[in-house]
Amino acid sequence: MDGRPESTLEEVGGIPGPSAMFTHLHVHTHFSFGVGVSSPEELVEAAGERGFSALACTDTNGVYGAVEFQCAAEAAGVRPILGAHLSSNGQETVALATDERGWAALCRAITAIHWQQDLVLSAQLATDREGLLILSRDVAFLERVCRLSGSEDLYAELRPGKERHRVMAAAHRLGLPMAATNGVITAHPEGWNRHRLLRAIALNTTLSALPAHETWPREAWLRPSPDLARLFPDCPEALSASEAIAERCRYRIPIGRTVAPRLADLGNALERLRALTYEGAARRYGTIAPVTRTRIEHELQVIGAKGFADYFLVVRDIVLHGPTHCGRGSVANSIVSYCLGITHVDPLYAGLLFERFLNPERTDPPDIDLDFPWDERDRVLAYVCQRYPHPQAAMVANHNCLRLRGALREVAKVHGRPAAEIREVTRRIPWYSQGESLADLLTTHPNFQTLQLPPLWQELARVAEPLVGTPRHLSIHPGGVVVVPTALTDYVPTEPATKTLEGFPDLTLPVIQFEKDGTEDAGLVKIDLLGNRSLAVIRDAIAAVRRNTGRSIDYTTSDPADDEATKALFRTGQTMGVFYTESPASRQLCAKSRADTFDLLVLNTSIIRPASNRYIRTYLERLHGAPYVPLHPTLRDTLSETFGIMVYQEDVVNVCAAYAGMPLATADGLRKALSKKRPAKRLAAYAAEFFRGADALGRDRETTKRVWEMILSFAGYSFCKGHSCSYIQVAQHACYLRAHYPAEFMAAVLANGGGFYHPFVYVAEAMRMGVRVRPPDVNASEFRSTGRGHELQIGLQYIKGLSSHGAERLLAARTTPYRTPADLAERARLTPDDLRLLVKVGAMDSIAGNKTQPMLLWEIDAARAHRGPRAPGFALDTGDAVLPLKHYSAERRRREQYQALGFLTDQHPMDLHSTTLHQFRLCSSTALHRHVGQRVLAAGMLTTAKPVHTVDNEPMQFATFDDGAGLIETVLFPQVYRERGHLLFDQGPFIFRGLVEEEFGAITLTITHLDRLERMVAKIAAQQR
């Protein structure tokens, strides 16, 4: 049994007796961060094995895992008891909810603990504990609560050990009943060592320095009832009291209810929604056709019946305060959303079914996901928090868990390994793996091939492995917000987030304790307000076009789908900088499919996701004319638009309904189960229903198995069609701007921090597009990069090391152009460090007059000697005493610029190595198509790399290199990746040999050997000596 004790209860406890005589009421899961060891599932499983019919979950100052615990317990036939271990300012107690009132009181108490630093816990519970049972071993706490509110539902908590005698004496004195607990922090006794590990990690100390009083007792595990009975021979009533308390605690979080947001003082929300929908329909369509009216009325009827009219109105109110936005996900399937301006894809045109978003049989609330420009998202969040003040609205939580890299790093730290050694090891752990153990990764992964690790690291990996998946702390979901009509603290506790909103330093952001799945299960309606850089790119590019040309482009109504220049970029894969389609895989698929229509682009960007990407080759073959026969005739129409392949989430539902006659709600449940991390348990029941339904319809059993296998192959990350439609619409806007306004577009990409690639890639791409890139200039540059016509001006944002205050002062003081370096120094009051950077990057060249960069640097250093290195506001020497130093060579100026910016503005970074590269007979990226089937030598800077695994679970990698003329898409298969993959840790440059291959018109290079350029040159030099 996995190393767990297999003794009978009699052998373990020494006293026979049924487990029904005792219930564990004080139990910490691993959601007691840094204390609890076991997951809710592990504790529930252990409780069932040891004969307990009920079990409590009482994590410290939180109900983070309450939903997960409740679901696990009910699935295992163990009755869940919901509560918390409350601790604040030296007072502590266990509080258990008996009913809905008690749960709300518990949520309010936990909220108060997190928001009020000076909270007196006894005072809080003395005035607000209706529906709660209170157990405490804190005598002072018991005395005060007893004095303030009486002894009803108040218990003295007895834990094993000498301390319990003092608590017993207080209980007799106060007339309080006693209840036995064990203060459980692990399901099994061997978990205590892991508890020590977690305590050391939480306290940021080593195991050898961990104070003994910071750990819980070794006996704090889920001990069998007879074992506990042996420890309380003098007070058996405390054991039986635990059972009586358990019987009273019957509260359950109502799974399946819906607590929708509501606008205040609105009157009839549905009628208001109807009026706004028809206003929007007139604006969107002009004339409202019968088919449009029918669809609107159908949706309004369902929305009204489900009670979601207020939900739509709340979301509309939000988007009015963020006009550049993208409604995505299944909400794009709603014509009501389209008419309200929440989404911008016409669901009638795109063939999107409303039922994927909302249908009468759906029991859980639908999500509405909204993207805003990344630099506007905080303003939108602030509006929501001000419009619906705490505790009416809050962010959804993320439960940050230890992953492979973090677990190994923390274990190495508590074992005292040097920081540099830890960094060198952990940085090589891939972000994504296919279930390999840490020990195996250290032994076999290519990233560790050149690292000589001491044997101790294998032991550290073994110790760290069980910590993977353990929650460490609370953080904020990227954008999830919940709004309720009354107070969130009736349903879930909140706490202040550490995150602050940019521009709103005084606004404290509240966050609930449930993560997204728990939020949904608890019936709280989540609205996702996410930041999207590409929306900011489109916004800024449109603003620049209007500023430069006078032309206004309306993002919400313009339709670039039929623009020929835009379509040409898509079908040739020239989509660098274009949202959703710029990754190497997406660009390659665009080129292979020659996709330039809305429908094909939507299909492309969905099939490339993990759930369906294994069928890309099949899709391309069928797209280009290969005949195919569906698994069953009923599936021909069902999957006709995707060439017989399951691509969208809806396809799971449609296939199950068409082939096995499954109800849509049931089929949608199967679709959700496939997307979960551990779907096996959920899928068993769905499989039985699918096969029963297929049999009832007379389907052939072998065909049914094949269809079911096709459905199972769709497990993993996938998109609904509406989501891809929304994002392709954004991509088309971006691609249109790239096609017609390249300087404005690429400047906007750089201004917003780039995207999928390093900035040097976008600068190189801009040059290839015919855009002239100008270096930073003290008179011409804004903070962000700007574009006009065919010129792109690099902004101050890219000067590495330039202080934010320096950039602000430079721009603020530039009421008129700077005339000379002395004028700049006097007016902007910059530090010598900032001035040196501006000189070295060439930003002062336009005002330097006859002074060279070395002369300016000499002046700055002379002033530095008098005023100190960081003192602002000194005067540069403007006399003739400056030494007449020569200009730097062109090569040195470029190297200085590359060091300061990370790219060059007049050449590609590969040109810095032109002398070295001339030693080799290289094949340019633009000539690869002439060498298909041949082996060539190429070189380039690494732009991006993606490690993946083969079907045999061997690591390999796709990598993209830029040689200056263009991009080279490469693949390193397992053997080469094992031997050379460890070299790909920075931009390079690299030199590599490989086989040129072509598939559906797209060119790739299968690498057979790779090295860093400087290493290859050194090897050749050594051979020639």
ROSEDREN-971479 format. One record per residue (C-alpha): x, y, z. Coordinates in steps of 0.1 Angstrom, whole numbers, plus 2048, in hexadecimal, padded with zeros to 3 digits. Example, Ala and Ser with C-alpha at 12.3 -4.5 7.8 and 13.67 -1.06 7.14 Angstrom:
<pts>
87B7D384E8897F5847
</pts>
This chain:
<pts>
80080080081A8197F582E81681581081E82B80B80984B7F77EA8447F07E18687CD7DB8747BC7F58897C07DF8A77E57DB8A17EB80089C7D680C8B97D87F08D27B37F48DB7987E48C577A7F88BC76880789E77482788E75183589175983F8B576E85C8A977087588D78E88B8847828AF8887A48C18847B48B78637CC8CB84D7CF8C48297EC8D18147D78F18117E58FA8338029098218248FE82E8148E78487FD8CE83980C8B18267EF89D8167D68A67FB7B18A58027AE8867ED7CA8748007BB87C8227988718177A68518097B984A82A79985283E78583982A7A081E82E7A082385477A82185777184585D74F84F85075587485377488B8527798B085778E8C884379C8E58587B88F78477C89148577B69358507A892883078F91281D7A59117FE7A08EC7F977C8E980776C8E27E57868C97DB7838B87FD75D8B77FC75D8A77D977888E7E27678848027458807F275486B7D67648547F074585180675486582273E8808317518A282E7528BA84B75B8DD84176D8F585878E90785E7AA90A8777AA92F8807C994088E7CE9658947E397A8AB7EB95E8C37C794F8C47BD92F8B279F9198AF78E90089876D90B88A7558F28797368FC8647158EB86D7008FD85370091A83A70193485671F92486573192284372B94883E73794F86175693B85B75D94D83A75996F84C77096486778B95984F78797983B78B98E85B7AB97B8647BA9848427AE9A88407B19B48657D59B28727C99BA8967AC9A28967A39928B77959708AC78196A8CC76F98B8C77679838A37599618AB74796C8CA7319838B572F96E89572E94989A70B93E89370C91C88273091588D73E8FC8A675D9098B67798F28C37989018D37B58F78EA7BC91C8EF7B09219137B194891279D9468F278392F90178094592077A96490B7619558F374F94591074D96692274297A9037299628F472394590A72E9209087159148EE7269018D27489078E275F8E98E87818E48F87988D38DF7AD8B78ED7CB8AC8DA7E38908E47FE89B8FC8038AA91E7F48CC9147D28BC9137D08BA9397D18E093C7B68E39227A18C89347A48DC9557988FC94377B8E993376F8DD9557738FF96475F9109477468F494474F8EC92074C8CA90F76C8BC9017748AE8DF7928998D57A68A18B67C98978A97D38B78967D98A38767F28B185D7F88918487E587283E80185A84781C85A86183885A84782B87C83C83B88D85A85D89084884D8A282C83C8B984585E8C38538698CA82F84B8E08298508F384A8758FA84186A90681E84F91C82D86792B84788392F82D89C91C8438B08FC8408A48DB84F8C18DB8678B78FE8748928F78768868FD89A8748DF8AA8578F58B584F8FE8908458DA8888268C78928298A68A683388689481287789F7FD89288D7F18798727CE86B86A7D08518857B683588879B8398A37A881E8BA7CA82F8BA7BA8508C57A583D8E07C58318EF7D18548F47B28619057AA84691F79F85F93978687292377385B90C75887590A77088B8F67728708DC74D86B8DA7488918D875B8928B874187A8A972488F8B67348AE8A873989D88671489488570B8B88897228C586D70C8BE84F7148DD83971E8D88157298F27FC70C8F17E371C8E37C47078ED7A56F790C7B26FD92E7A170494F7B270496779570E98C7966F49A67966F29CB78D6E39E07A96C19F17A56BB9E57826979DA78368F9BF7696B19B375E6A499D7426909B97326AE9D07356C49B67256AA9B17096A99D67016CF9D97006D29BA6EB6BB9C76D06CC9E96D16ED9D76CB6DE9C16AF6D39E069C6F69EE69F7069CD6956EF9C16796DB9E066E6BC9CC6656B49B167E6AB9926696939776756AF95E67B6C19786906A29806A469B95B6AA6BE9556B76BC9746CE69B9696DC6A79456E16C59516F46B296A70969994E7136B69387206C89557316A895F7436A093C74D6C393675B6C295876D6E096675B6D298774E6E599B76970498876170499573D6FC9B87487199B87617319AD7467249C772E72A9E174874E9D674B7559D67267489F9723765A0373877E9F17227749F76FE7929E56EE78B9C16F978499E6ED7699886FA7769656F676E9416FF74B9336FB73B95570274395C6DE7279436D570D95B6E26FC9746CC6F09886EA71598C6F471C9986D07009B16D170B9BE6F372E9C46E673D9AA6FD74A9966E07519A06BC74C97F6A872A97B69871F9586A470795468772295A66D73B94467F7229286857259296AB70B9176C06FE9296DF6FA9086F17209046F571F92370B6FE91E71C6E290571A6C48FC7306D48DC73C6F58EC7476F88EC76C71890077171B92576A72C92F74974C94374774F96473577396B72C77E98E7227A09997167AB9BD71A7CB9CE7107E59C37297EC9E67357C69EE7397BC9CE74C7C59DC76E7AF9FA7687929E475F7989CF77E7989EE7937779F97847679D878E7759DA7B17689FD7B57479F67A47429D87BB7559DF7DB7639C37F07549AB7FB73D9AC7DD7599A57C477B9957C57959837AF79695D7AC7B494C7BC7CF9377AE7DD91C7C580291E7BC8118FB7BF8358EF7BF83F8E279D85E8CE7948758EC7938688FC7B28678DC7C688B8D47BF8968F77C58858F97E78928D77F28B58DF7E88B29007FC8A78F081C8C38D68198DC8F38178E88F07F38F99107E58E39287D38F89297B38F79037B28D29027B68CD91C79B8E39097838D08E97888AC8F578A8AE90C76C8B48EE7568948DD76187B8E074385B8F374B8478D773B84D8B273F83A89273883988375A85E87B75E86A87978288289478E89D87A79289986E76E89A8917618BB8987738C98777648BC8777418B08997358C78AA71C8C98CA7318DD8B874B8F68A67349138BD73B90C8C27609208AC7789078A979591289A7B68FD87B7C08EC8907DB8D689F7C08C587E7B98BB87C7DD8AE8A07DD89A8987BE88B87A7CF88188F7ED8738AB7D885E8957C18418907DB83F8B67DF8358BC7BB8118C87BB8118D47DF8008F67E28199107EF8059307F07E89437E37EB95A7C47D396A7AC7C395A78E7CE96C76E7AD97E76B79096C77C77898278F7589797A273C9917AA71E9887C06FF99B7C870699C7EE7279937FE7409797F374897181772695F81973694580175C94680377695981778A9758077AD98280F7C19A08027D79987E47FB9A27E37F69AF7C07EF9D37BB7DE9E279D7F49FA7887E7A1D78C7D2A147AB7ECA107C77D2A167E37BA9FB7D67BE9DA7E87B49BE7D179F9A37E37A397E7D978C9617E279B9417EF78D92A7D47A09247B378D92379377F9007957749047B97659257B07509157947468F77AA73B90F7C57249207AC7369427AB73695078975995977D75F97576478397375579299674F7B498E73F7D09A37317D999E70D7F89AF6FD7EB9AB6DA7CC9C06E17E49DC6ED7F89D76CD7D99DC6B87CD9F96CD7EFA0B6CA7F3A036A57D0A1069D7D8A306B17F9A3569E7E7A3067D7CEA4A6867E9A626937FFA5D6747E5A5B6587C4A686667B4A4665E79EA3867A79AA1267D77EA0569378B9E66A47679DB6AE7589DD68B7739DB6717769BA65F7989B364F78F98F64678D9956207AB9AC61D7C399B6047E39A86137D999A6357CF9796267F197661480497A6357EF95E6457F294562A81894962881D94864E82B96B64F81A97267083697D6878279946A180398A6987EF97E6B67E79596B87F994F69881E95969E82B93B6AF84192569A82790969980C92168F82093267482A9106668069046667FB92465581491D63980C8F86377E78FD6357E891E6207CC9296377C094C63279A94A63878A95065A77D92C65C79E91B6547B293266C79A92A68879E9056817C490867F7C791A6A07B18FF6B17C18E06A37E38EB6AE7D98E86D27E58C96E67C38B66E57C38B36BF7E68BC6B17EF8986AB7D789968E7E68B767C7F68A36607D589165A7C38B26597DC8C06407D98A262A7B38A46297B48CA6257CA8C56067B38AB5F77B988960679987560878D86862A77285263876385B65B76384167673D84067272585065971486467573587767B7398836577228A165C72C8A56817518AA67874D8B765575C8DA65A77B8CA66B7828AF65177689366878D89D6857838A86A77918CB6AB77A8E06C176C8D86E374A8D86D47548BA6BF7558A46DE7318AD6E67258AA6C27368886BC72787A6DD7058866D470587B6B071685A6B570984E6D76EA8646DC6F88736FC6E589170A6F78B27036FC8B972870B89772E72289A70F72D8BC71C7368AC73D74B89372A75C8B07187648C17397728A174878A89D72A7998BF7327A18B67567C48AC7617B988B76F79A88175C79A85B76078185877D76987076D76B85F74B76183C75773C84575B73C85973A74B83B72873082473571483C72972584170772781C70070481670D6F78316F670A8246D86FE8016DE6DA80D6E06DE81E6BE6EC7FE6AF70F80A6AA72A7F06A373E7EA6C37607EC6B175780D6A174B81A6C376C8126D277E8256B77678436BB76C8426E17928406DB78F85F6C577C8716E07968676FB7B28746E47A28966E87AC89870C7C18B67157C28DB70D7AA8E56F17959036E67709076DF76A9156BD75D9366CA77E93C6DB7929376BC77A94C6A877F9696C07A49666BF7A79636997939836967AD9946AC7C89846977B99916777B99B46847DD9B168E7E79A166C7D59BD6597E99D766C8099C46658019C26407F89E763B80A9FA6578299E665F83CA0167281FA0A6888179E568E83B9DA6968409F86AC8219EF6BF82D9CC6C384E9D86D183D9F36E68299D96F88479C37008479AC6E283498B6E283F9676DC8639706D38809856DF87F9AA6D589D9A56BD88798D6A886C9A86A38869C269A8969AB6808739A367386B9C867088B9CD65B8819B06458609C16408719E063286E9F565288BA0B65B893A076808A2A256928B5A236B38AAA346D28AEA5A6D08AAA746EC894A8A6D6882A716C087BA546D885DA516EE85EA3870B84DA1E6F5857A166D1844A296B683FA25691836A3B674835A3364F853A1C64A867A27668867A1768B876A2C6A8883A166C4877A236E688AA2A706879A0A7148949F57038B3A057128BE9EC72C8C79FC74D8B7A1E7468A6A27766880A2D765885A4F77689FA5875B888A5073F86BA6374F881A8275588EA8173186BA8072285DA9973B878AB3735876AB070F85FACE70B875AD86EE88FAC26DD8B0ABE6EF8CBAD26DE8EBAC36EC8F6AA97068FBAC571F8D8AD27198CBAAE71F8DFAAA73F8D3ACC74C8AEAC97448A8AA474A8BFAA17698CAA7E7608E3A69773905A627648FBA3D7618DCA4674C8F0A5F73790BA4472F8F0A2C7248E1A4670D903A4D6FD90DA296F88ECA1F6E88EFA3D6D08D1A506DE8E6A716E08F5A6E6BD8DDA886AF8E6AA36C890BA9A6CD918AB36B393DAAD6AD941A986CC947A736C9938A596E095AA556F295CA7A6F7939A7B706941A5E71D961A7072894CA8F731933A7A74594EA6875895FA8976093EA9676E939A75781959A7A79394DA9B7A1928A927A8927A6D7AF91AA517988F5A5579D8F1A7A7A68D9A8A78D8DBAAD780900AB377990DAC975D922ABA741943ACC73993CADF71995EAEE71597AAE46FE98DAD071797EAAF70C997A986FC991A946D6989A6F6D7981A5C6B7960A4C6AF95BA286B895DA1069B93CA0668B9409E36999469EF6BC928A076BA9129E96AF91F9D46CC9189EF6E58F59F36D68EE9CE6D78F99CC6FB8E39EA7058C49E06F08C69BB6EA8C39C16C48D29D76A98BF9F26968D29F16758DD9CD6738D39AA67F8E799E69E8F598268890899D67591E9A269492C98068C92F98466695598066695295F67993595366494895864495E93A64D94092364792C91B62990A9226368E891E6278D193C62C8AE9396398A19476188B392C6048A890D61988C9056008A68FE5E58B78E35FA89A8CD6048A78AA60B8CB8B76108E08BC62E8EB8E16338FD8F664C8EB91465B8EF92D6778D894468B8CD9536AB8B493F6C08939506C187E9366D287E9116DC8648F96E686C8D86F78538BC6F08518966F484E87A6DA8338606DC84E84B6EE8518677088748706FC87D8966FF8838A96DE8818CD6D48758E56BA88B9046B68899236A08A89366958AC9586848CA95B66C8C297F6638B297764289596465188B94966989692466987E90C6798918EE68788B8CE69A8A28BC6B18988976B489F8846D58C28796CE8CF89B6C28BB8AC6DD8CB8966F88EE89E6EA8EA8C36E18CA8D06F18DD8DD7108ED8F86FB8CD90A6F38CC9217128CF9437028CD9546E08EE9486D38F894B6B78F89266AE9049126908F38F26868F28D866B8D38C56608BC8B76468A58CE6338818C16328618CD62283E8C562C81F8D461C8358F060F8458F963186A8F663687B8E865589E8DD65E8A38BD6728C38C46858DE8A96878F98BE6988F88DF6AB9118F46BD9169186C992892C6AF9459366C594A9126D094B9066AC9659206A397A9176C09798F26B79848FA6939A09106A09AC8F56B79AC8DC69B9C18F36859DC8F969F
</pts>
